[in-house]
Amino acid sequence: MYCYQCEQTAGGAGCTRAGVCGKDAQTAALQDLLVFAAKGISQYAHRAAVLGRRDRQIDVFVAEALFATVTNVDFDPARLEETLHEAAAVRDRARTLYADACAAAGKSPDALEGPAAWQPAADLAGLTAQGDALSIAGRKVQFGEDVTGLQELITYGLKGAAAYMDHAHVLGKDDPAIYALFHEALDFLTRTNPTTDELVGWALKTGELNLKVMELLDAANTGAYGHPEPTEVRVTPVAGKAIVVSGHDLKDLEELLKQTEGRGVNVYTHGEMLPCHGYPGLKKYKHLVGNYGGAWQDQQKEFDVFPGAILMTTNCIQRPRETYHNRIFTTGLVAWPGVTHIGPDRDFTPVIEAALAAPGFEADAPKKTITVGFGHNAVLGVADKVIEAVKKGAIRRFFLIGGCDGAKSGRNYYTDLAQQVPDDCVILTLACGKYRFNKLDFGHVDGIPRLLDVGQCNDAYSAIRIAVALAEAFGCGVNDLPLSFILSWYEQKAVAILLTLLHLGVRNIRLGPTLPAFVTPAVLGVLVDQFAIAPITTPEADLRAALA
């Protein structure tokens, strides 16, 4: 086993025995093999697409396969075994698609090797052995650390973008041209002699791909549920039976709300589901009563004392404690061995029954609220006020402080930084990193809230829309705005967003709490030279640099 795709990787270098995330060596090997299999499918699908042939089933499977390997998604070896055998069948389908496209074009198909020629072992032990042979450590010997690190940077960006693509797909939004970019990128990763310049170029192309995906997902979310609106959300419980929903998937929440309506069960969001309260199509359900707990890394202690059922809709699951193992459920691509999984029909009856059997909250807690829903539509709706406040000096600077949260020490930096931001500055935040400071009172500046919660991690698209609109209003580039990006990262969706910002030419990003282990000193040198990216230092020093 060798894995360094998340920020908390062992010793900051790589997990080699078991993942900090909770996956064992077998699961890690099967996930590595699934990425390899996806590359083989894309070798054929890319060439077929060039010849004008596409297959939606192939496209969707590749995105789902990549998403299944994101940190804290699929921990179930048995399920991964099924997916790998399905991958072989999908690869054969892609090969036929390519052969038919060649026949129609009057050309001979390329004889493809590498992942395209992979055949799955017959059993789980054999598949595990195949995955073990694909270790990153082995590729470091073959290609060197710099090339391998850049290959993984692209791979992780694709994994993050695939997660967002899956969310859009669930809501009925697909784009064959975007899927074609996934296939082209994965096909590139099968090359055995890439140059550093080519790899850096493809890292930026992956950022461009992710921008297209986030735009598609934004259209899917707002098309289904309306544009987020500034909304007060209760963060203390109310009396009654309860279900808490964690993850990212809006469709799962909607279906659960429909099925629990009139059943005497209150529904709470958790983690990255907090922004759901801002959508008109979701907040209309009166039994969506509030948000429970904080970011994903605290779920074990929070779920332990939650007196109801728990539904995990996407990544962020941790090993369930025995105290709540019988009342936690998974759906979509997330899975944990022994945990009841809700199928694609989204029949949440077992979840509802578990909630009704649990005690629920005995009494109302004192009411406390926070405000969410400052997506691009809401902020740009008052853009004239924001621009005027900047022009007259009431707002000195904007700070985008957000990203993934995590358990590793050093993340209090973001709390301290937010608290030290001067009163004439506005903080934009998104993703679960907001939980480090989103319940603090930052007040207002010139009638504008000093803390604007933009939404989930994929709502980085909203932040980009806001920044571009402000730049246009001031007749300057994004890098010339009084705007600082100070980001935290944990898993692959954060990598995808970082690559998107780099694709857009955003400079002077500060990243923490640590730099990715797969970014070698040589690669970091490229990023520093081209984009002035830098690690966080101290809140005081970073604020001085930004305000200077």
C-alpha positions as CSV (number, residue, x, y, z in Angstrom):
1,M,0.0,0.0,0.0
2,Y,1.1,3.5,-0.7
3,C,-1.3,6.4,-0.6
4,Y,-0.7,10.2,-0.3
5,Q,-3.8,11.6,-1.8
6,C,-5.1,13.4,1.3
7,E,-3.6,16.1,3.5
8,Q,-3.5,13.9,6.6
9,T,-1.4,11.2,5.1
10,A,0.9,9.4,7.6
11,G,3.9,11.5,8.5
12,G,3.1,13.9,5.7
13,A,4.7,11.4,3.3
14,G,2.3,8.5,2.6
15,C,0.2,5.8,4.2
16,T,1.9,2.4,3.8
17,R,0.1,0.0,6.2
18,A,-3.4,1.5,6.6
19,G,-4.9,4.8,5.6
20,V,-5.4,7.6,8.1
21,C,-8.8,7.8,6.5
22,G,-9.6,4.3,7.8
23,K,-9.1,2.2,4.6
24,D,-7.1,-1.0,4.8
25,A,-4.4,-2.1,2.4
26,Q,-6.8,-4.3,0.5
27,T,-9.2,-1.4,-0.1
28,A,-6.4,0.8,-1.2
29,A,-5.2,-1.8,-3.7
30,L,-8.7,-2.2,-5.2
31,Q,-9.1,1.5,-5.5
32,D,-5.7,1.8,-7.3
33,L,-6.8,-0.9,-9.6
34,L,-10.2,0.8,-10.3
35,V,-8.4,4.0,-11.4
36,F,-6.2,1.8,-13.6
37,A,-9.3,0.2,-15.1
38,A,-10.9,3.6,-15.7
39,K,-7.8,4.7,-17.7
40,G,-8.2,1.6,-19.9
41,I,-11.8,2.4,-20.6
42,S,-10.9,5.9,-21.5
43,Q,-8.1,4.8,-23.9
44,Y,-10.9,3.4,-26.1
45,A,-13.6,6.0,-25.3
46,H,-11.2,8.9,-26.1
47,R,-10.4,7.5,-29.5
48,A,-14.0,6.8,-30.2
49,A,-15.0,10.3,-29.2
50,V,-12.4,11.8,-31.6
51,L,-14.2,9.8,-34.3
52,G,-17.6,11.1,-33.2
53,R,-18.8,8.1,-31.2
54,R,-19.8,8.4,-27.6
55,D,-21.7,6.3,-25.1
56,R,-23.4,7.8,-22.0
57,Q,-23.1,4.5,-20.0
58,I,-19.4,4.5,-20.5
59,D,-19.1,8.2,-19.6
60,V,-21.1,7.9,-16.4
61,F,-19.3,4.7,-15.3
62,V,-15.8,6.4,-15.5
63,A,-16.9,9.4,-13.5
64,E,-18.5,7.1,-10.8
65,A,-15.4,4.9,-10.7
66,L,-13.1,7.9,-10.1
67,F,-15.5,9.3,-7.4
68,A,-15.6,5.9,-5.6
69,T,-11.8,6.3,-5.0
70,V,-12.0,9.7,-3.5
71,T,-11.0,9.8,0.2
72,N,-13.7,8.6,2.6
73,V,-16.1,7.2,-0.1
74,D,-16.1,3.4,-0.8
75,F,-14.4,1.3,1.9
76,D,-16.2,-1.9,1.0
77,P,-13.9,-4.5,-0.7
78,A,-16.8,-6.6,-1.8
79,R,-18.5,-3.7,-3.5
80,L,-15.2,-2.7,-5.2
81,E,-14.8,-6.2,-6.4
82,E,-18.2,-5.9,-8.2
83,T,-17.3,-2.6,-9.6
84,L,-14.0,-3.9,-11.0
85,H,-15.7,-6.7,-12.9
86,E,-18.2,-4.2,-14.2
87,A,-15.2,-2.0,-15.3
88,A,-13.9,-4.9,-17.5
89,A,-17.3,-5.2,-19.1
90,V,-17.5,-1.4,-19.7
91,R,-14.0,-1.5,-21.1
92,D,-15.1,-4.2,-23.6
93,R,-18.1,-2.0,-24.5
94,A,-15.7,0.9,-25.1
95,R,-13.4,-1.2,-27.3
96,T,-16.4,-2.2,-29.4
97,L,-17.5,1.4,-29.7
98,Y,-14.0,2.4,-30.9
99,A,-13.9,-0.5,-33.4
100,D,-17.2,0.5,-34.8
101,A,-16.1,4.1,-35.1
102,C,-13.0,3.0,-36.9
103,A,-15.0,0.8,-39.3
104,A,-17.3,3.7,-40.1
105,A,-14.3,6.0,-40.7
106,G,-12.5,3.4,-42.9
107,K,-9.5,3.1,-40.7
108,S,-7.8,0.4,-38.6
109,P,-8.1,0.7,-34.8
110,D,-4.9,1.3,-32.8
111,A,-3.6,-1.7,-30.9
112,L,-3.8,-0.4,-27.3
113,E,-1.7,-1.7,-24.4
114,G,-1.4,-0.9,-20.8
115,P,-4.7,-0.4,-18.9
116,A,-6.7,-1.1,-22.1
117,A,-5.4,-4.7,-22.1
118,W,-6.1,-5.4,-18.4
119,Q,-8.1,-8.5,-17.6
120,P,-9.6,-8.8,-14.1
121,A,-8.5,-11.6,-11.8
122,A,-11.2,-14.1,-11.0
123,D,-11.4,-13.4,-7.2
124,L,-10.9,-10.8,-4.6
125,A,-7.4,-12.0,-3.7
126,G,-6.3,-11.9,-7.3
127,L,-7.7,-8.4,-7.8
128,T,-6.0,-7.2,-4.7
129,A,-2.7,-8.6,-6.0
130,Q,-3.2,-6.8,-9.3
131,G,-3.8,-3.5,-7.4
132,D,-0.7,-4.1,-5.3
133,A,1.4,-4.2,-8.5
134,L,0.3,-0.7,-9.4
135,S,1.8,1.0,-6.3
136,I,2.7,4.6,-6.5
137,A,6.0,3.6,-4.9
138,G,6.8,1.5,-7.9
139,R,6.0,4.3,-10.3
140,K,8.3,6.6,-8.4
141,V,11.1,4.2,-9.3
142,Q,10.0,3.9,-12.9
143,F,9.2,7.6,-13.6
144,G,10.9,9.5,-10.8
145,E,9.2,11.5,-8.0
146,D,8.5,14.6,-10.0
147,V,6.7,12.9,-12.9
148,T,4.8,10.6,-10.5
149,G,3.8,13.6,-8.4
150,L,2.4,15.5,-11.4
151,Q,0.6,12.4,-12.6
152,E,-1.1,12.1,-9.3
153,L,-1.8,15.8,-9.2
154,I,-3.8,15.4,-12.4
155,T,-5.4,12.2,-11.2
156,Y,-6.6,13.7,-8.0
157,G,-7.9,16.7,-9.8
158,L,-9.9,14.4,-12.1
159,K,-11.2,12.5,-9.0
160,G,-12.5,15.7,-7.5
161,A,-14.1,16.9,-10.8
162,A,-15.7,13.4,-11.1
163,A,-17.4,13.9,-7.8
164,Y,-18.9,17.1,-8.9
165,M,-19.8,15.5,-12.3
166,D,-21.7,12.7,-10.4
167,H,-23.7,15.3,-8.4
168,A,-24.7,17.0,-11.6
169,H,-25.5,13.7,-13.3
170,V,-27.8,12.7,-10.4
171,L,-29.8,15.9,-11.1
172,G,-30.1,15.0,-14.8
173,K,-27.3,17.2,-16.1
174,D,-24.7,15.6,-18.4
175,D,-22.4,17.0,-21.0
176,P,-20.7,14.6,-23.5
177,A,-18.0,17.2,-24.3
178,I,-17.0,17.3,-20.6
179,Y,-17.0,13.5,-20.4
180,A,-14.7,13.5,-23.5
181,L,-12.3,15.7,-21.6
182,F,-12.2,13.1,-18.7
183,H,-11.4,10.4,-21.3
184,E,-8.7,12.5,-22.9
185,A,-7.0,13.3,-19.6
186,L,-7.1,9.7,-18.5
187,D,-5.7,8.5,-21.8
188,F,-2.8,11.0,-21.4
189,L,-2.0,9.5,-18.0
190,T,-1.3,6.1,-19.7
191,R,1.7,7.6,-21.6
192,T,5.0,6.3,-20.4
193,N,7.2,9.2,-21.4
194,P,5.4,12.5,-20.5
195,T,7.5,15.6,-20.1
196,T,7.2,18.0,-17.1
197,D,5.8,20.7,-19.3
198,E,3.1,18.4,-20.7
199,L,2.2,17.3,-17.2
200,V,1.9,20.9,-15.9
201,G,-0.1,21.7,-19.0
202,W,-2.5,18.9,-18.3
203,A,-2.8,19.9,-14.6
204,L,-4.1,23.3,-15.8
205,K,-6.4,21.6,-18.4
206,T,-7.8,19.6,-15.5
207,G,-8.5,22.8,-13.7
208,E,-10.3,24.0,-16.8
209,L,-12.3,20.8,-17.0
210,N,-13.3,21.2,-13.3
211,L,-14.5,24.8,-14.0
212,K,-16.8,23.4,-16.7
213,V,-18.1,20.7,-14.3
214,M,-18.7,23.2,-11.5
215,E,-20.6,25.4,-13.9
216,L,-22.7,22.4,-14.9
217,L,-23.4,21.5,-11.3
218,D,-24.3,25.0,-10.4
219,A,-26.9,24.9,-13.2
220,A,-28.1,21.6,-12.0
221,N,-28.5,22.7,-8.3
222,T,-30.1,26.1,-9.1
223,G,-32.3,24.6,-11.9
224,A,-33.7,22.0,-9.5
225,Y,-34.0,24.0,-6.3
226,G,-33.6,27.7,-7.2
227,H,-30.8,30.1,-6.3
228,P,-29.7,30.1,-2.7
229,E,-31.0,33.0,-0.6
230,P,-29.6,34.4,2.6
231,T,-31.3,32.2,5.2
232,E,-31.1,31.9,9.0
233,V,-30.4,28.3,10.0
234,R,-31.0,26.9,13.5
235,V,-27.9,25.2,14.9
236,T,-29.4,23.8,18.1
237,P,-31.8,20.9,18.2
238,V,-35.6,20.9,18.7
239,A,-37.7,18.2,20.4
240,G,-38.7,15.2,18.4
241,K,-37.5,12.2,16.3
242,A,-34.6,13.0,14.1
243,I,-32.5,12.1,11.1
244,V,-29.2,13.8,10.3
245,V,-27.9,13.9,6.7
246,S,-24.3,14.3,5.9
247,G,-22.3,14.4,2.6
248,H,-23.0,16.7,-0.3
249,D,-25.9,15.3,-2.4
250,L,-29.0,17.6,-2.7
251,K,-31.1,15.0,-4.4
252,D,-30.8,12.5,-1.6
253,L,-31.8,15.2,0.9
254,E,-34.8,16.1,-1.2
255,E,-36.1,12.5,-1.5
256,L,-35.6,12.0,2.2
257,L,-37.6,15.2,3.0
258,K,-40.4,14.0,0.7
259,Q,-40.6,10.6,2.4
260,T,-40.5,12.0,5.9
261,E,-43.1,14.7,5.4
262,G,-45.9,14.2,7.9
263,R,-44.1,11.3,9.6
264,G,-43.2,13.3,12.8
265,V,-39.4,13.2,12.0
266,N,-37.2,16.3,12.0
267,V,-34.4,16.4,9.5
268,Y,-31.0,18.0,10.2
269,T,-28.1,18.7,7.9
270,H,-24.5,18.0,8.8
271,G,-21.1,19.0,7.4
272,E,-21.3,20.1,3.8
273,M,-25.1,19.8,3.7
274,L,-25.4,23.0,5.7
275,P,-25.8,25.2,2.5
276,C,-28.9,23.2,1.5
277,H,-30.9,25.4,3.8
278,G,-30.4,28.3,1.4
279,Y,-32.2,26.7,-1.6
280,P,-35.9,27.6,-1.9
281,G,-36.7,24.1,-3.2
282,L,-35.3,22.5,0.0
283,K,-36.0,25.0,2.8
284,K,-39.7,24.9,1.9
285,Y,-39.9,21.6,3.9
286,K,-40.8,22.7,7.4
287,H,-39.3,19.6,9.0
288,L,-35.9,20.6,7.7
289,V,-35.3,22.2,11.1
290,G,-31.6,23.0,11.3
291,N,-28.0,21.9,11.2
292,Y,-26.5,19.5,13.7
293,G,-22.8,19.4,14.5
294,G,-19.9,20.6,12.5
295,A,-17.4,19.3,9.9
296,W,-16.9,15.7,8.9
297,Q,-13.9,14.9,11.1
298,D,-16.1,15.3,14.3
299,Q,-18.8,12.9,13.1
300,Q,-17.8,10.0,15.4
301,K,-18.4,11.9,18.6
302,E,-21.3,13.9,17.2
303,F,-23.1,10.8,15.7
304,D,-22.4,8.9,18.9
305,V,-24.7,11.2,20.9
306,F,-27.2,12.0,18.1
307,P,-30.5,10.4,19.2
308,G,-31.7,9.4,15.8
309,A,-30.8,7.9,12.4
310,I,-27.8,9.0,10.2
311,L,-27.6,9.1,6.4
312,M,-24.3,9.5,4.6
313,T,-24.9,10.6,1.0
314,T,-21.4,11.0,-0.4
315,N,-17.8,11.1,0.8
316,C,-16.8,12.0,4.3
317,I,-17.8,8.8,6.1
318,Q,-15.5,7.6,8.9
319,R,-15.4,4.2,10.6
320,P,-18.8,4.0,12.4
321,R,-18.6,3.4,16.1
322,E,-20.5,0.4,17.4
323,T,-22.8,2.7,19.4
324,Y,-24.4,3.9,16.2
325,H,-23.5,1.2,13.7
326,N,-27.1,0.0,13.5
327,R,-28.6,3.5,12.8
328,I,-26.2,4.8,10.2
329,F,-27.0,4.2,6.5
330,T,-25.2,4.9,3.2
331,T,-26.4,5.7,-0.3
332,G,-25.0,6.6,-3.7
333,L,-21.3,5.7,-4.0
334,V,-20.4,5.8,-0.4
335,A,-20.1,2.4,1.4
336,W,-18.8,0.9,4.6
337,P,-18.6,-2.9,5.2
338,G,-21.6,-4.0,7.3
339,V,-23.5,-0.7,7.0
340,T,-27.0,-0.9,5.4
341,H,-26.9,0.6,1.9
342,I,-29.9,2.4,0.4
343,G,-30.1,1.5,-3.3
344,P,-30.6,3.8,-6.3
345,D,-34.4,3.8,-5.8
346,R,-33.8,5.9,-2.7
347,D,-36.3,4.1,-0.6
348,F,-35.3,5.5,2.8
349,T,-37.8,3.4,4.7
350,P,-35.0,1.7,6.8
351,V,-33.6,5.2,7.8
352,I,-37.1,6.4,8.8
353,E,-37.8,3.3,10.8
354,A,-34.5,3.6,12.6
355,A,-35.3,7.3,13.4
356,L,-38.7,6.4,14.8
357,A,-37.2,3.6,16.9
358,A,-34.6,6.0,18.4
359,P,-35.5,8.4,21.3
360,G,-35.0,11.6,19.4
361,F,-34.3,14.9,21.2
362,E,-36.3,15.2,24.4
363,A,-36.6,19.0,24.5
364,D,-35.7,22.1,22.6
365,A,-32.3,23.6,23.2
366,P,-31.9,27.4,23.4
367,K,-32.3,28.7,19.9
368,K,-29.1,29.8,18.1
369,T,-28.8,30.6,14.4
370,I,-26.3,31.4,11.7
371,T,-26.9,32.7,8.2
372,V,-26.1,30.8,4.9
373,G,-27.1,31.3,1.3
374,F,-24.7,33.9,-0.1
375,G,-24.2,32.3,-3.5
376,H,-23.3,34.3,-6.6
377,N,-26.9,35.3,-7.4
378,A,-27.5,36.7,-3.9
379,V,-24.2,38.5,-3.7
380,L,-24.3,39.9,-7.3
381,G,-27.8,41.1,-6.5
382,V,-26.4,43.6,-4.2
383,A,-23.2,44.1,-6.1
384,D,-23.8,47.9,-6.5
385,K,-23.8,48.2,-2.7
386,V,-20.6,46.2,-2.4
387,I,-18.8,48.2,-5.2
388,E,-19.9,51.5,-3.6
389,A,-18.6,50.3,-0.2
390,V,-15.2,49.5,-1.8
391,K,-15.0,52.8,-3.7
392,K,-15.7,54.9,-0.6
393,G,-13.3,52.9,1.5
394,A,-15.8,51.2,3.8
395,I,-14.6,47.8,2.6
396,R,-10.8,47.6,2.4
397,R,-10.4,44.0,1.3
398,F,-12.1,40.6,0.8
399,F,-10.6,37.4,2.2
400,L,-11.7,34.0,0.8
401,I,-11.0,31.8,3.8
402,G,-12.3,28.3,3.1
403,G,-11.8,24.8,1.9
404,C,-11.7,21.4,3.5
405,D,-11.5,20.9,7.2
406,G,-9.6,18.1,8.9
407,A,-8.4,16.7,12.3
408,K,-4.7,17.3,12.0
409,S,-3.2,20.0,14.1
410,G,-2.6,23.4,12.6
411,R,-6.1,24.1,11.4
412,N,-6.8,26.6,14.3
413,Y,-4.8,28.9,12.0
414,Y,-8.0,29.5,10.1
415,T,-10.0,30.4,13.2
416,D,-7.3,32.8,14.4
417,L,-6.9,34.3,10.9
418,A,-10.7,35.0,10.6
419,Q,-10.8,36.6,14.0
420,Q,-7.9,38.9,13.2
421,V,-9.2,40.1,9.8
422,P,-9.8,43.8,10.3
423,D,-13.3,45.1,10.8
424,D,-13.3,46.9,7.4
425,C,-12.8,43.6,5.6
426,V,-15.3,41.0,4.4
427,I,-14.8,37.3,4.7
428,L,-16.1,34.9,2.0
429,T,-16.1,31.3,3.0
430,L,-17.2,27.9,1.6
431,A,-16.8,24.2,2.2
432,C,-16.5,22.6,5.6
433,G,-13.5,24.7,6.5
434,K,-16.1,27.3,7.5
435,Y,-16.9,25.4,10.7
436,R,-13.7,26.7,12.2
437,F,-15.3,30.2,12.5
438,N,-18.9,30.3,11.1
439,K,-20.6,30.4,14.5
440,L,-18.7,33.6,15.5
441,D,-20.3,37.0,15.3
442,F,-18.4,39.1,12.7
443,G,-21.0,41.9,12.5
444,H,-21.5,44.1,9.4
445,V,-19.6,46.7,7.4
446,D,-21.7,49.4,5.7
447,G,-24.8,47.2,6.1
448,I,-23.1,44.2,4.5
449,P,-22.5,41.0,6.6
450,R,-18.8,40.6,7.2
451,L,-19.1,36.8,6.9
452,L,-20.6,35.6,3.6
453,D,-21.2,31.8,3.5
454,V,-21.0,31.0,-0.3
455,G,-21.9,27.3,0.2
456,Q,-20.4,23.8,-0.5
457,C,-16.9,23.2,-1.8
458,N,-18.3,23.0,-5.4
459,D,-19.7,26.5,-4.8
460,A,-16.2,27.8,-5.4
461,Y,-17.8,28.4,-8.8
462,S,-19.9,31.1,-7.0
463,A,-16.8,32.7,-5.5
464,I,-15.2,32.7,-9.0
465,R,-18.4,34.3,-10.5
466,I,-18.3,36.9,-7.7
467,A,-14.6,37.7,-8.2
468,V,-15.0,37.9,-12.0
469,A,-18.0,40.2,-11.7
470,L,-16.1,42.5,-9.3
471,A,-13.1,42.6,-11.6
472,E,-15.3,43.6,-14.5
473,A,-17.0,46.3,-12.4
474,F,-13.6,47.8,-11.4
475,G,-12.1,47.3,-14.9
476,C,-9.2,45.2,-13.7
477,G,-8.1,41.6,-13.5
478,V,-8.9,39.2,-10.6
479,N,-5.4,39.5,-9.4
480,D,-5.7,43.3,-9.1
481,L,-8.8,43.1,-6.8
482,P,-8.5,43.7,-3.1
483,L,-9.0,39.9,-2.7
484,S,-6.9,37.3,-0.9
485,F,-7.3,33.5,-1.3
486,I,-6.3,31.6,1.9
487,L,-7.3,28.0,1.5
488,S,-7.3,24.8,3.4
489,W,-7.3,21.4,1.7
490,Y,-7.9,17.8,2.7
491,E,-9.0,15.7,-0.3
492,Q,-9.2,15.6,-4.0
493,K,-12.1,18.0,-4.6
494,A,-9.9,20.7,-3.0
495,V,-7.2,19.7,-5.5
496,A,-9.6,20.1,-8.4
497,I,-10.6,23.6,-7.2
498,L,-7.0,24.6,-6.7
499,L,-6.2,23.6,-10.3
500,T,-9.2,25.6,-11.5
501,L,-7.9,28.7,-9.7
502,L,-4.5,28.1,-11.3
503,H,-6.1,27.6,-14.7
504,L,-7.8,31.0,-14.3
505,G,-4.4,32.6,-13.5
506,V,-5.1,33.4,-9.9
507,R,-1.9,34.2,-8.1
508,N,-0.7,34.5,-4.5
509,I,-2.8,31.8,-3.1
510,R,-1.9,30.6,0.4
511,L,-2.5,26.9,1.0
512,G,-2.4,24.9,4.2
513,P,-2.2,23.5,6.7
514,T,0.5,21.6,4.8
515,L,1.4,21.3,1.2
516,P,0.5,18.1,-0.7
517,A,3.0,15.3,-0.3
518,F,2.7,14.6,-4.0
519,V,4.0,18.1,-4.8
520,T,7.7,17.6,-4.9
521,P,10.2,20.5,-4.3
522,A,10.7,20.8,-8.1
523,V,7.0,20.9,-8.8
524,L,6.5,23.4,-6.0
525,G,9.1,25.5,-7.7
526,V,7.1,25.6,-10.9
527,L,4.0,26.6,-9.0
528,V,5.8,29.3,-7.1
529,D,7.4,30.7,-10.3
530,Q,4.2,30.7,-12.3
531,F,1.6,31.4,-9.7
532,A,3.3,32.6,-6.5
533,I,1.5,29.9,-4.6
534,A,2.8,29.7,-1.0
535,P,2.2,27.8,2.2
536,I,0.4,29.5,5.1
537,T,2.7,30.8,7.8
538,T,1.1,32.6,10.8
539,P,-2.1,34.6,10.8
540,E,-0.3,37.8,11.7
541,A,2.3,37.5,8.9
542,D,-0.1,36.4,6.2
543,L,-2.5,39.3,7.1
544,R,0.3,41.8,6.9
545,A,1.3,40.4,3.5
546,A,-2.3,40.6,2.2
547,L,-3.0,44.0,3.5
548,A,0.3,45.4,2.2
